[in-house]
Amino acid sequence: MTSFLIGSQVNRKVHKSWKANAPCAFCGVISGELPSYKVYEDEHVIAILDIMPLRPGHTLVIPKVHCPRISDLSPEYASKTGETVSKVARALTEVLDNPGLNVVANQVYAQAVDHVHYHIIPAPRLNEEPPMVKKDPPTRAMMHRMEFESREELDEDFAKELAAKIRAKLSHGPGMLSHL
């Protein structure tokens, strides 16, 4: 899956809210200079809906310290980020009623924003797969490519509703805190 991901970054379309010469889009989100759909925030970490989601619910968990590489992240921020990944993943699976998900973090290789961040991506539901044009069933690589290429900008109304549901789960779930 990663080979076509890398190629897709060469001339990647930058979201309209990101300034062309901004030092870091995620630092802009963290400071409030750039818009986002927050699902969680505390003093160390922020979690937002991805603006170009692979699937509905695709969420990013971002430490509030600018650090390009996971391997350079301090133990404190690494711990807090990991805790948040777990909390958000739990809330997301409950809101979407889908226990399947992938958690991905890139370092340099395929990293579109030069700031540590984890993707929490809900798994596709087998009965909701898009219809295929070919007679032969697609290979796994073909399915990944089709899914990646079908990404569209996040719908604002859908994002607001989904973010609110996730925040509600985070603030009412067992052992979960939300500071928004």
C-alpha positions in Angstrom: 0.0 0.0 0.0 2.8 2.5 0.8 4.4 2.5 -2.7 1.5 4.4 -4.3 1.1 6.5 -1.1 4.6 7.8 -1.6 4.0 8.7 -5.2 0.8 10.5 -4.3 2.7 12.9 -2.1 4.8 14.3 -4.9 2.3 16.8 -6.2 -0.3 16.5 -3.4 -3.1 19.0 -3.3 -2.8 21.1 -0.2 -6.0 21.7 1.7 -7.4 25.2 1.1 -7.1 26.2 4.7 -3.4 25.5 4.9 -1.2 28.5 4.1 1.3 27.7 1.3 4.3 28.7 3.2 3.1 27.9 6.8 5.8 26.4 8.9 3.6 23.5 10.1 -0.1 22.9 9.4 -0.6 21.0 12.6 1.1 23.7 14.7 -1.4 26.1 13.0 -4.3 23.8 14.1 -2.9 23.5 17.6 -2.6 27.3 18.0 -6.1 27.8 16.6 -4.9 29.7 13.5 -6.2 26.9 11.2 -9.6 25.4 11.4 -10.2 21.8 12.5 -12.8 19.4 13.8 -11.6 18.6 17.3 -12.7 15.4 19.0 -10.3 15.6 21.9 -7.8 18.0 23.5 -5.8 18.2 26.6 -2.5 20.0 27.5 -0.4 17.5 25.6 -2.4 16.2 22.7 -5.1 17.2 20.2 -7.2 14.8 18.1 -9.0 16.0 15.0 -10.9 14.6 12.1 -8.7 14.2 9.0 -9.7 16.7 6.3 -9.1 14.1 3.5 -10.3 11.0 5.2 -9.7 7.5 3.9 -13.0 6.5 5.5 -15.6 8.2 7.7 -14.2 8.8 11.1 -10.5 8.9 10.0 -9.0 10.8 13.0 -5.5 12.2 13.6 -3.9 12.2 17.1 -1.2 14.9 17.3 1.1 15.8 20.2 1.1 19.6 21.0 4.9 19.8 20.7 6.4 20.3 17.2 8.5 17.2 16.6 8.9 15.7 13.1 9.9 12.2 14.2 8.3 9.7 16.5 11.8 8.5 17.4 12.6 12.0 18.7 9.4 12.5 20.7 10.0 12.9 24.5 8.8 10.0 26.7 6.2 12.2 28.3 4.6 13.2 24.9 4.9 9.7 23.5 3.1 8.4 26.5 0.3 11.0 26.4 -0.1 10.6 22.7 -0.4 6.8 23.0 -3.0 7.1 25.8 -5.0 9.4 23.6 -4.8 7.0 20.6 -6.3 4.4 22.8 -9.1 6.6 24.1 -10.0 8.0 20.8 -9.9 4.6 19.1 -12.3 3.2 21.8 -14.7 6.1 21.3 -14.5 5.9 17.5 -15.3 2.2 17.4 -18.3 2.7 19.7 -19.7 5.7 17.8 -19.3 3.9 14.4 -20.3 0.5 15.8 -17.3 -0.9 14.0 -14.5 -2.6 16.1 -12.1 -2.7 13.1 -9.5 0.0 12.6 -5.9 0.6 11.6 -3.5 2.9 13.5 -0.7 4.2 11.4 2.1 6.7 12.0 4.7 7.5 9.4 8.2 8.9 10.0 9.7 10.7 7.1 8.6 7.9 4.7 5.1 8.9 3.4 4.8 11.6 6.1 2.7 14.4 4.5 3.0 16.8 7.5 6.4 17.1 9.1 4.9 16.7 12.7 4.3 13.5 14.6 0.7 12.3 14.2 -1.1 9.0 14.3 -3.9 8.1 11.9 -6.8 6.1 13.4 -8.6 4.8 10.4 -11.9 2.7 10.7 -11.8 -0.5 8.8 -14.1 -0.9 5.8 -17.2 -2.9 6.3 -17.2 -5.9 4.0 -20.9 -5.5 3.1 -20.3 -1.8 2.2 -17.5 -2.2 -0.2 -17.9 -0.2 -3.5 -19.1 -2.2 -6.5 -16.3 -3.4 -8.7 -16.3 -2.9 -12.4 -14.1 -5.9 -13.3 -15.3 -9.5 -13.3 -12.3 -10.8 -11.4 -12.2 -9.9 -7.7 -9.7 -7.1 -7.1 -6.4 -7.8 -5.4 -5.8 -6.4 -1.9 -3.4 -3.8 -3.5 -6.0 -2.8 -6.0 -8.6 -2.3 -3.3 -6.2 -0.2 -1.3 -5.3 1.9 -4.3 -9.0 2.4 -5.2 -9.8 3.4 -1.7 -6.9 5.8 -1.5 -7.8 7.4 -4.8 -11.5 7.9 -3.8 -10.6 10.2 -0.9 -12.6 13.4 -0.9 -12.5 16.5 1.3 -14.3 16.1 4.6 -17.9 17.4 4.5 -18.4 20.1 7.1 -21.8 19.1 8.4 -20.9 15.5 8.6 -17.6 16.4 10.4 -19.4 18.6 13.0 -21.9 15.8 13.8 -19.3 13.1 14.0 -16.9 15.2 16.1 -19.7 15.9 18.6 -20.6 12.2 18.9 -17.0 11.3 19.5 -16.5 14.1 22.1 -19.6 12.9 23.9 -18.3 9.3 24.0 -14.9 10.6 25.3 -16.5 12.7 28.0 -18.9 10.1 29.2 -17.0 6.8 28.7 -15.3 4.9 31.5 -12.0 6.6 32.5 -12.1 9.1 29.7 -11.6 12.8 29.9 -12.3 15.5 27.4 -11.0 19.0 27.8 -12.6 21.0 25.0 
